[in-house]
Amino acid sequence: MSAISTPFSGPGTWTLPYRGKVAMASLIIAEAAIFTIFVVAYLFYVGKSLSGPTPTEVLETPIFYTICLLSSSLTIHAATKSIARDKVGAFLALLSLTIFLGGLFMYGTAKEWHRLIYEKGLTISTNLFGTTYYSLVGLHAFHVTAGLAMLGIVLLFGLARRVGQAQTQRVEVLAMYWHFVDAVWVVVFTVVYLLGR
């Protein structure tokens, strides 16, 4: 028998990865490319508006809400570990905390947008800064909202006792998405609130 047709066997046998993780990794790569385009556009157009307001005049750094979102990565990680150990009660508590922290972040975003629109007069059509700011931050807010909806659905299934250790890999896929959303916020926060001012 030739070496080509001999199947490999042994302690280091390679197995196919979970297809949900492969699909989520593919989605994350595609979404990262989209975010990259928006970040580059923001950096390219920042400071090129012919009229105000400018980022320095209107933006306030959302440190507390950023801490909330980044902390939710820790809670979703702990929730994933809990479901893997079949600790459903801890999983539901940590998942609820993740949703709460993500909801706080979205509240902060809504509050900031309300202030920018009604107090500072910055809308998506005000100037180039407004257009790129709302596009970039809005794209991220959309992804957070989608993540919160998915987390909420899992929570409902969990409360109905339909989520257990057997669904660990599915929860891990959702956690991958949530970690991506948090990682993207680190980039957006750095570009918009630190570099772009």
Rosetta constraint file for C-alpha pairs under 8 A:
AtomPair CA 1 CA 5 HARMONIC 6.89 0.50
AtomPair CA 1 CA 6 HARMONIC 6.74 0.50
AtomPair CA 2 CA 6 HARMONIC 6.42 0.50
AtomPair CA 8 CA 13 HARMONIC 7.11 0.50
AtomPair CA 9 CA 13 HARMONIC 5.75 0.50
AtomPair CA 17 CA 21 HARMONIC 7.28 0.50
AtomPair CA 17 CA 22 HARMONIC 7.04 0.50
AtomPair CA 18 CA 22 HARMONIC 6.61 0.50
AtomPair CA 18 CA 169 HARMONIC 7.71 0.50
AtomPair CA 19 CA 23 HARMONIC 6.08 0.50
AtomPair CA 20 CA 24 HARMONIC 6.11 0.50
AtomPair CA 20 CA 169 HARMONIC 7.93 0.50
AtomPair CA 20 CA 170 HARMONIC 7.10 0.50
AtomPair CA 20 CA 173 HARMONIC 6.35 0.50
AtomPair CA 21 CA 25 HARMONIC 5.96 0.50
AtomPair CA 21 CA 172 HARMONIC 7.95 0.50
AtomPair CA 21 CA 173 HARMONIC 5.50 0.50
AtomPair CA 22 CA 26 HARMONIC 6.19 0.50
AtomPair CA 23 CA 27 HARMONIC 6.23 0.50
AtomPair CA 24 CA 28 HARMONIC 6.04 0.50
AtomPair CA 24 CA 173 HARMONIC 6.50 0.50
AtomPair CA 24 CA 176 HARMONIC 7.33 0.50
AtomPair CA 24 CA 177 HARMONIC 7.05 0.50
AtomPair CA 25 CA 29 HARMONIC 6.22 0.50
AtomPair CA 26 CA 30 HARMONIC 6.34 0.50
AtomPair CA 27 CA 31 HARMONIC 6.06 0.50
AtomPair CA 28 CA 32 HARMONIC 5.87 0.50
AtomPair CA 28 CA 177 HARMONIC 7.21 0.50
AtomPair CA 28 CA 180 HARMONIC 7.03 0.50
AtomPair CA 29 CA 33 HARMONIC 6.39 0.50
AtomPair CA 30 CA 34 HARMONIC 6.58 0.50
AtomPair CA 31 CA 35 HARMONIC 6.21 0.50
AtomPair CA 32 CA 36 HARMONIC 6.04 0.50
AtomPair CA 32 CA 184 HARMONIC 7.97 0.50
AtomPair CA 33 CA 37 HARMONIC 6.46 0.50
AtomPair CA 34 CA 38 HARMONIC 6.55 0.50
AtomPair CA 35 CA 39 HARMONIC 6.06 0.50
AtomPair CA 35 CA 136 HARMONIC 7.56 0.50
AtomPair CA 35 CA 139 HARMONIC 7.99 0.50
AtomPair CA 35 CA 184 HARMONIC 7.85 0.50
AtomPair CA 36 CA 40 HARMONIC 6.09 0.50
AtomPair CA 37 CA 41 HARMONIC 6.15 0.50
AtomPair CA 38 CA 42 HARMONIC 6.14 0.50
AtomPair CA 38 CA 132 HARMONIC 7.55 0.50
AtomPair CA 38 CA 135 HARMONIC 7.40 0.50
AtomPair CA 38 CA 136 HARMONIC 5.71 0.50
AtomPair CA 39 CA 43 HARMONIC 6.22 0.50
AtomPair CA 39 CA 136 HARMONIC 6.82 0.50
AtomPair CA 39 CA 188 HARMONIC 7.28 0.50
AtomPair CA 39 CA 191 HARMONIC 7.34 0.50
AtomPair CA 40 CA 44 HARMONIC 5.96 0.50
AtomPair CA 41 CA 45 HARMONIC 6.12 0.50
AtomPair CA 41 CA 132 HARMONIC 6.94 0.50
AtomPair CA 42 CA 46 HARMONIC 5.84 0.50
AtomPair CA 42 CA 129 HARMONIC 7.60 0.50
AtomPair CA 42 CA 132 HARMONIC 5.24 0.50
AtomPair CA 42 CA 133 HARMONIC 6.87 0.50
AtomPair CA 42 CA 136 HARMONIC 7.41 0.50
AtomPair CA 42 CA 192 HARMONIC 7.99 0.50
AtomPair CA 43 CA 191 HARMONIC 7.36 0.50
AtomPair CA 43 CA 196 HARMONIC 6.77 0.50
AtomPair CA 45 CA 49 HARMONIC 7.42 0.50
AtomPair CA 45 CA 128 HARMONIC 6.48 0.50
AtomPair CA 45 CA 129 HARMONIC 6.87 0.50
AtomPair CA 45 CA 132 HARMONIC 7.51 0.50
AtomPair CA 46 CA 128 HARMONIC 7.42 0.50
AtomPair CA 46 CA 129 HARMONIC 5.87 0.50
AtomPair CA 46 CA 196 HARMONIC 6.47 0.50
AtomPair CA 47 CA 54 HARMONIC 7.41 0.50
AtomPair CA 47 CA 129 HARMONIC 7.45 0.50
AtomPair CA 48 CA 128 HARMONIC 7.11 0.50
AtomPair CA 48 CA 129 HARMONIC 7.82 0.50
AtomPair CA 49 CA 54 HARMONIC 7.77 0.50
AtomPair CA 49 CA 127 HARMONIC 5.84 0.50
AtomPair CA 49 CA 128 HARMONIC 5.29 0.50
AtomPair CA 49 CA 129 HARMONIC 6.30 0.50
AtomPair CA 50 CA 127 HARMONIC 7.51 0.50
AtomPair CA 51 CA 127 HARMONIC 6.61 0.50
AtomPair CA 52 CA 127 HARMONIC 7.21 0.50
AtomPair CA 53 CA 57 HARMONIC 6.16 0.50
AtomPair CA 53 CA 58 HARMONIC 6.72 0.50
AtomPair CA 53 CA 120 HARMONIC 7.56 0.50
AtomPair CA 53 CA 121 HARMONIC 7.86 0.50
AtomPair CA 53 CA 122 HARMONIC 6.80 0.50
AtomPair CA 54 CA 58 HARMONIC 6.56 0.50
AtomPair CA 54 CA 129 HARMONIC 6.92 0.50
AtomPair CA 55 CA 59 HARMONIC 5.40 0.50
AtomPair CA 55 CA 129 HARMONIC 7.32 0.50
AtomPair CA 55 CA 196 HARMONIC 7.24 0.50
AtomPair CA 55 CA 197 HARMONIC 5.43 0.50
AtomPair CA 56 CA 197 HARMONIC 5.26 0.50
AtomPair CA 58 CA 116 HARMONIC 6.89 0.50
AtomPair CA 58 CA 120 HARMONIC 6.60 0.50
AtomPair CA 59 CA 116 HARMONIC 8.00 0.50
AtomPair CA 59 CA 193 HARMONIC 7.24 0.50
AtomPair CA 60 CA 193 HARMONIC 7.65 0.50
AtomPair CA 61 CA 193 HARMONIC 5.92 0.50
AtomPair CA 62 CA 66 HARMONIC 6.07 0.50
AtomPair CA 62 CA 108 HARMONIC 7.54 0.50
AtomPair CA 63 CA 67 HARMONIC 6.20 0.50
AtomPair CA 64 CA 68 HARMONIC 6.35 0.50
AtomPair CA 65 CA 69 HARMONIC 6.32 0.50
AtomPair CA 65 CA 104 HARMONIC 6.69 0.50
AtomPair CA 65 CA 105 HARMONIC 4.86 0.50
AtomPair CA 65 CA 108 HARMONIC 6.01 0.50
AtomPair CA 66 CA 70 HARMONIC 6.15 0.50
AtomPair CA 66 CA 105 HARMONIC 6.88 0.50
AtomPair CA 66 CA 185 HARMONIC 7.96 0.50
AtomPair CA 67 CA 71 HARMONIC 5.88 0.50
AtomPair CA 68 CA 72 HARMONIC 6.36 0.50
AtomPair CA 68 CA 101 HARMONIC 5.19 0.50
AtomPair CA 68 CA 102 HARMONIC 6.93 0.50
AtomPair CA 68 CA 104 HARMONIC 6.89 0.50
AtomPair CA 68 CA 105 HARMONIC 6.24 0.50
AtomPair CA 69 CA 73 HARMONIC 7.15 0.50
AtomPair CA 69 CA 101 HARMONIC 5.97 0.50
AtomPair CA 69 CA 102 HARMONIC 5.56 0.50
AtomPair CA 69 CA 104 HARMONIC 7.94 0.50
AtomPair CA 69 CA 105 HARMONIC 5.86 0.50
AtomPair CA 69 CA 182 HARMONIC 6.51 0.50
AtomPair CA 70 CA 74 HARMONIC 7.39 0.50
AtomPair CA 70 CA 182 HARMONIC 5.89 0.50
AtomPair CA 71 CA 75 HARMONIC 6.62 0.50
AtomPair CA 71 CA 101 HARMONIC 7.41 0.50
AtomPair CA 72 CA 76 HARMONIC 6.09 0.50
AtomPair CA 72 CA 97 HARMONIC 7.48 0.50
AtomPair CA 72 CA 98 HARMONIC 4.80 0.50
AtomPair CA 72 CA 99 HARMONIC 7.77 0.50
AtomPair CA 72 CA 101 HARMONIC 5.81 0.50
AtomPair CA 72 CA 102 HARMONIC 6.64 0.50
AtomPair CA 73 CA 77 HARMONIC 6.13 0.50
AtomPair CA 73 CA 98 HARMONIC 7.57 0.50
AtomPair CA 73 CA 178 HARMONIC 6.93 0.50
AtomPair CA 73 CA 179 HARMONIC 5.78 0.50
AtomPair CA 73 CA 182 HARMONIC 6.88 0.50
AtomPair CA 74 CA 78 HARMONIC 6.19 0.50
AtomPair CA 75 CA 79 HARMONIC 6.01 0.50
AtomPair CA 75 CA 94 HARMONIC 5.60 0.50
AtomPair CA 75 CA 95 HARMONIC 7.01 0.50
AtomPair CA 75 CA 97 HARMONIC 6.87 0.50
AtomPair CA 75 CA 98 HARMONIC 5.63 0.50
AtomPair CA 76 CA 80 HARMONIC 6.14 0.50
AtomPair CA 76 CA 94 HARMONIC 6.68 0.50
AtomPair CA 76 CA 95 HARMONIC 6.20 0.50
AtomPair CA 76 CA 98 HARMONIC 5.99 0.50
AtomPair CA 76 CA 175 HARMONIC 6.15 0.50
AtomPair CA 76 CA 178 HARMONIC 7.84 0.50
AtomPair CA 77 CA 81 HARMONIC 6.41 0.50
AtomPair CA 77 CA 175 HARMONIC 6.90 0.50
AtomPair CA 78 CA 82 HARMONIC 6.16 0.50
AtomPair CA 78 CA 91 HARMONIC 7.77 0.50
AtomPair CA 78 CA 94 HARMONIC 6.95 0.50
AtomPair CA 79 CA 83 HARMONIC 6.31 0.50
AtomPair CA 79 CA 90 HARMONIC 7.01 0.50
AtomPair CA 79 CA 91 HARMONIC 4.58 0.50
AtomPair CA 79 CA 92 HARMONIC 7.43 0.50
AtomPair CA 79 CA 94 HARMONIC 5.19 0.50
AtomPair CA 79 CA 95 HARMONIC 5.95 0.50
AtomPair CA 80 CA 84 HARMONIC 6.26 0.50
AtomPair CA 80 CA 91 HARMONIC 7.06 0.50
AtomPair CA 80 CA 168 HARMONIC 6.89 0.50
AtomPair CA 80 CA 171 HARMONIC 6.38 0.50
AtomPair CA 80 CA 172 HARMONIC 6.17 0.50
AtomPair CA 80 CA 175 HARMONIC 7.41 0.50
AtomPair CA 81 CA 85 HARMONIC 6.43 0.50
AtomPair CA 82 CA 86 HARMONIC 6.27 0.50
AtomPair CA 82 CA 87 HARMONIC 5.11 0.50
AtomPair CA 82 CA 88 HARMONIC 6.87 0.50
AtomPair CA 82 CA 90 HARMONIC 6.16 0.50
AtomPair CA 82 CA 91 HARMONIC 5.21 0.50
AtomPair CA 83 CA 87 HARMONIC 5.47 0.50
AtomPair CA 83 CA 88 HARMONIC 5.79 0.50
AtomPair CA 83 CA 90 HARMONIC 7.94 0.50
AtomPair CA 83 CA 91 HARMONIC 5.59 0.50
AtomPair CA 83 CA 164 HARMONIC 6.34 0.50
AtomPair CA 83 CA 165 HARMONIC 5.37 0.50
AtomPair CA 83 CA 167 HARMONIC 7.98 0.50
AtomPair CA 83 CA 168 HARMONIC 6.02 0.50
AtomPair CA 84 CA 165 HARMONIC 5.33 0.50
AtomPair CA 84 CA 168 HARMONIC 5.48 0.50
AtomPair CA 85 CA 165 HARMONIC 6.84 0.50
AtomPair CA 86 CA 164 HARMONIC 6.22 0.50
AtomPair CA 86 CA 165 HARMONIC 4.90 0.50
AtomPair CA 87 CA 91 HARMONIC 6.19 0.50
AtomPair CA 88 CA 92 HARMONIC 6.11 0.50
AtomPair CA 88 CA 158 HARMONIC 7.79 0.50
AtomPair CA 88 CA 163 HARMONIC 7.79 0.50
AtomPair CA 88 CA 164 HARMONIC 6.45 0.50
AtomPair CA 89 CA 93 HARMONIC 6.28 0.50
AtomPair CA 90 CA 94 HARMONIC 6.07 0.50
AtomPair CA 91 CA 95 HARMONIC 5.94 0.50
AtomPair CA 92 CA 96 HARMONIC 5.99 0.50
AtomPair CA 92 CA 155 HARMONIC 6.56 0.50
AtomPair CA 92 CA 158 HARMONIC 6.71 0.50
AtomPair CA 92 CA 159 HARMONIC 7.55 0.50
AtomPair CA 93 CA 97 HARMONIC 6.24 0.50
AtomPair CA 94 CA 98 HARMONIC 6.15 0.50
AtomPair CA 95 CA 99 HARMONIC 6.30 0.50
AtomPair CA 95 CA 151 HARMONIC 7.31 0.50
AtomPair CA 95 CA 155 HARMONIC 6.86 0.50
AtomPair CA 96 CA 100 HARMONIC 6.13 0.50
AtomPair CA 96 CA 155 HARMONIC 7.20 0.50
AtomPair CA 97 CA 101 HARMONIC 6.13 0.50
AtomPair CA 98 CA 102 HARMONIC 6.13 0.50
AtomPair CA 99 CA 103 HARMONIC 5.91 0.50
AtomPair CA 99 CA 148 HARMONIC 6.14 0.50
AtomPair CA 99 CA 151 HARMONIC 6.79 0.50
AtomPair CA 99 CA 152 HARMONIC 7.20 0.50
AtomPair CA 100 CA 104 HARMONIC 6.16 0.50
AtomPair CA 101 CA 105 HARMONIC 6.35 0.50
AtomPair CA 102 CA 106 HARMONIC 6.36 0.50
AtomPair CA 102 CA 144 HARMONIC 7.28 0.50
AtomPair CA 102 CA 148 HARMONIC 6.89 0.50
AtomPair CA 103 CA 107 HARMONIC 6.11 0.50
AtomPair CA 103 CA 148 HARMONIC 7.56 0.50
AtomPair CA 104 CA 108 HARMONIC 6.23 0.50
AtomPair CA 105 CA 109 HARMONIC 6.31 0.50
AtomPair CA 106 CA 110 HARMONIC 6.13 0.50
AtomPair CA 106 CA 141 HARMONIC 7.03 0.50
AtomPair CA 106 CA 144 HARMONIC 7.67 0.50
AtomPair CA 106 CA 145 HARMONIC 7.76 0.50
AtomPair CA 107 CA 111 HARMONIC 6.04 0.50
AtomPair CA 108 CA 112 HARMONIC 6.08 0.50
AtomPair CA 109 CA 113 HARMONIC 6.17 0.50
AtomPair CA 109 CA 141 HARMONIC 7.68 0.50
AtomPair CA 110 CA 114 HARMONIC 6.10 0.50
AtomPair CA 111 CA 115 HARMONIC 6.28 0.50
AtomPair CA 112 CA 116 HARMONIC 6.13 0.50
AtomPair CA 113 CA 117 HARMONIC 5.98 0.50
AtomPair CA 114 CA 118 HARMONIC 5.85 0.50
AtomPair CA 114 CA 119 HARMONIC 7.66 0.50
AtomPair CA 115 CA 119 HARMONIC 5.10 0.50
AtomPair CA 115 CA 120 HARMONIC 6.57 0.50
AtomPair CA 116 CA 120 HARMONIC 4.79 0.50
AtomPair CA 116 CA 121 HARMONIC 6.11 0.50
AtomPair CA 116 CA 122 HARMONIC 5.35 0.50
AtomPair CA 116 CA 123 HARMONIC 7.46 0.50
AtomPair CA 117 CA 121 HARMONIC 4.80 0.50
AtomPair CA 117 CA 122 HARMONIC 4.92 0.50
AtomPair CA 117 CA 123 HARMONIC 5.59 0.50
AtomPair CA 118 CA 122 HARMONIC 7.83 0.50
AtomPair CA 121 CA 126 HARMONIC 7.77 0.50
AtomPair CA 122 CA 126 HARMONIC 5.80 0.50
AtomPair CA 122 CA 130 HARMONIC 6.04 0.50
AtomPair CA 123 CA 127 HARMONIC 7.95 0.50
AtomPair CA 123 CA 130 HARMONIC 5.66 0.50
AtomPair CA 123 CA 131 HARMONIC 7.46 0.50
AtomPair CA 123 CA 134 HARMONIC 7.84 0.50
AtomPair CA 124 CA 130 HARMONIC 4.70 0.50
AtomPair CA 124 CA 131 HARMONIC 4.38 0.50
AtomPair CA 124 CA 132 HARMONIC 7.74 0.50
AtomPair CA 124 CA 133 HARMONIC 7.77 0.50
AtomPair CA 124 CA 134 HARMONIC 5.96 0.50
AtomPair CA 124 CA 135 HARMONIC 7.86 0.50
AtomPair CA 125 CA 130 HARMONIC 6.44 0.50
AtomPair CA 125 CA 131 HARMONIC 5.97 0.50
AtomPair CA 126 CA 130 HARMONIC 5.84 0.50
AtomPair CA 126 CA 131 HARMONIC 7.37 0.50
AtomPair CA 127 CA 131 HARMONIC 6.34 0.50
AtomPair CA 128 CA 132 HARMONIC 6.14 0.50
AtomPair CA 129 CA 133 HARMONIC 5.76 0.50
AtomPair CA 130 CA 134 HARMONIC 5.99 0.50
AtomPair CA 131 CA 135 HARMONIC 6.07 0.50
AtomPair CA 132 CA 136 HARMONIC 6.01 0.50
AtomPair CA 133 CA 137 HARMONIC 5.95 0.50
AtomPair CA 133 CA 138 HARMONIC 7.84 0.50
AtomPair CA 133 CA 192 HARMONIC 7.57 0.50
AtomPair CA 134 CA 138 HARMONIC 5.17 0.50
AtomPair CA 134 CA 139 HARMONIC 7.93 0.50
AtomPair CA 135 CA 139 HARMONIC 5.90 0.50
AtomPair CA 136 CA 140 HARMONIC 6.48 0.50
AtomPair CA 136 CA 188 HARMONIC 7.59 0.50
AtomPair CA 137 CA 141 HARMONIC 6.10 0.50
AtomPair CA 137 CA 188 HARMONIC 7.28 0.50
AtomPair CA 138 CA 142 HARMONIC 6.07 0.50
AtomPair CA 139 CA 143 HARMONIC 6.49 0.50
AtomPair CA 140 CA 144 HARMONIC 6.28 0.50
AtomPair CA 140 CA 181 HARMONIC 7.31 0.50
AtomPair CA 140 CA 184 HARMONIC 7.57 0.50
AtomPair CA 140 CA 185 HARMONIC 7.21 0.50
AtomPair CA 141 CA 145 HARMONIC 6.10 0.50
AtomPair CA 142 CA 146 HARMONIC 6.21 0.50
AtomPair CA 143 CA 147 HARMONIC 6.12 0.50
AtomPair CA 143 CA 181 HARMONIC 6.73 0.50
AtomPair CA 144 CA 148 HARMONIC 6.09 0.50
AtomPair CA 144 CA 178 HARMONIC 7.87 0.50
AtomPair CA 144 CA 181 HARMONIC 6.47 0.50
AtomPair CA 145 CA 149 HARMONIC 6.19 0.50
AtomPair CA 146 CA 150 HARMONIC 6.35 0.50
AtomPair CA 147 CA 151 HARMONIC 6.10 0.50
AtomPair CA 147 CA 174 HARMONIC 7.98 0.50
AtomPair CA 147 CA 177 HARMONIC 7.32 0.50
AtomPair CA 147 CA 178 HARMONIC 6.39 0.50
AtomPair CA 148 CA 152 HARMONIC 5.93 0.50
AtomPair CA 149 CA 153 HARMONIC 6.27 0.50
AtomPair CA 150 CA 154 HARMONIC 6.36 0.50
AtomPair CA 150 CA 174 HARMONIC 7.73 0.50
AtomPair CA 151 CA 155 HARMONIC 6.14 0.50
AtomPair CA 151 CA 174 HARMONIC 7.69 0.50
AtomPair CA 152 CA 156 HARMONIC 6.22 0.50
AtomPair CA 153 CA 157 HARMONIC 6.31 0.50
AtomPair CA 154 CA 158 HARMONIC 6.01 0.50
AtomPair CA 154 CA 163 HARMONIC 7.61 0.50
AtomPair CA 155 CA 159 HARMONIC 6.10 0.50
AtomPair CA 156 CA 160 HARMONIC 6.25 0.50
AtomPair CA 157 CA 161 HARMONIC 6.33 0.50
AtomPair CA 157 CA 162 HARMONIC 5.16 0.50
AtomPair CA 157 CA 163 HARMONIC 6.05 0.50
AtomPair CA 158 CA 162 HARMONIC 5.43 0.50
AtomPair CA 158 CA 163 HARMONIC 4.75 0.50
AtomPair CA 158 CA 164 HARMONIC 7.65 0.50
AtomPair CA 163 CA 167 HARMONIC 6.15 0.50
AtomPair CA 164 CA 168 HARMONIC 7.20 0.50
AtomPair CA 167 CA 171 HARMONIC 6.36 0.50
AtomPair CA 168 CA 172 HARMONIC 6.16 0.50
AtomPair CA 169 CA 173 HARMONIC 6.32 0.50
AtomPair CA 170 CA 174 HARMONIC 6.52 0.50
AtomPair CA 171 CA 175 HARMONIC 6.15 0.50
AtomPair CA 172 CA 176 HARMONIC 6.21 0.50
AtomPair CA 173 CA 177 HARMONIC 6.66 0.50
AtomPair CA 174 CA 178 HARMONIC 6.40 0.50
AtomPair CA 175 CA 179 HARMONIC 6.08 0.50
AtomPair CA 176 CA 180 HARMONIC 6.23 0.50
AtomPair CA 177 CA 181 HARMONIC 6.35 0.50
AtomPair CA 178 CA 182 HARMONIC 6.33 0.50
AtomPair CA 179 CA 183 HARMONIC 6.09 0.50
AtomPair CA 180 CA 184 HARMONIC 6.08 0.50
AtomPair CA 181 CA 185 HARMONIC 6.35 0.50
AtomPair CA 182 CA 186 HARMONIC 6.62 0.50
AtomPair CA 183 CA 187 HARMONIC 6.82 0.50
AtomPair CA 184 CA 188 HARMONIC 6.18 0.50
AtomPair CA 185 CA 189 HARMONIC 5.69 0.50
AtomPair CA 186 CA 190 HARMONIC 6.11 0.50
AtomPair CA 187 CA 191 HARMONIC 6.09 0.50
AtomPair CA 188 CA 192 HARMONIC 5.81 0.50
AtomPair CA 188 CA 193 HARMONIC 7.89 0.50
AtomPair CA 189 CA 193 HARMONIC 5.37 0.50
AtomPair CA 189 CA 194 HARMONIC 6.95 0.50
AtomPair CA 190 CA 194 HARMONIC 4.97 0.50
AtomPair CA 190 CA 195 HARMONIC 6.09 0.50
AtomPair CA 191 CA 195 HARMONIC 4.94 0.50
AtomPair CA 191 CA 196 HARMONIC 5.48 0.50
AtomPair CA 192 CA 196 HARMONIC 4.85 0.50
AtomPair CA 192 CA 197 HARMONIC 6.98 0.50
AtomPair CA 193 CA 197 HARMONIC 6.29 0.50
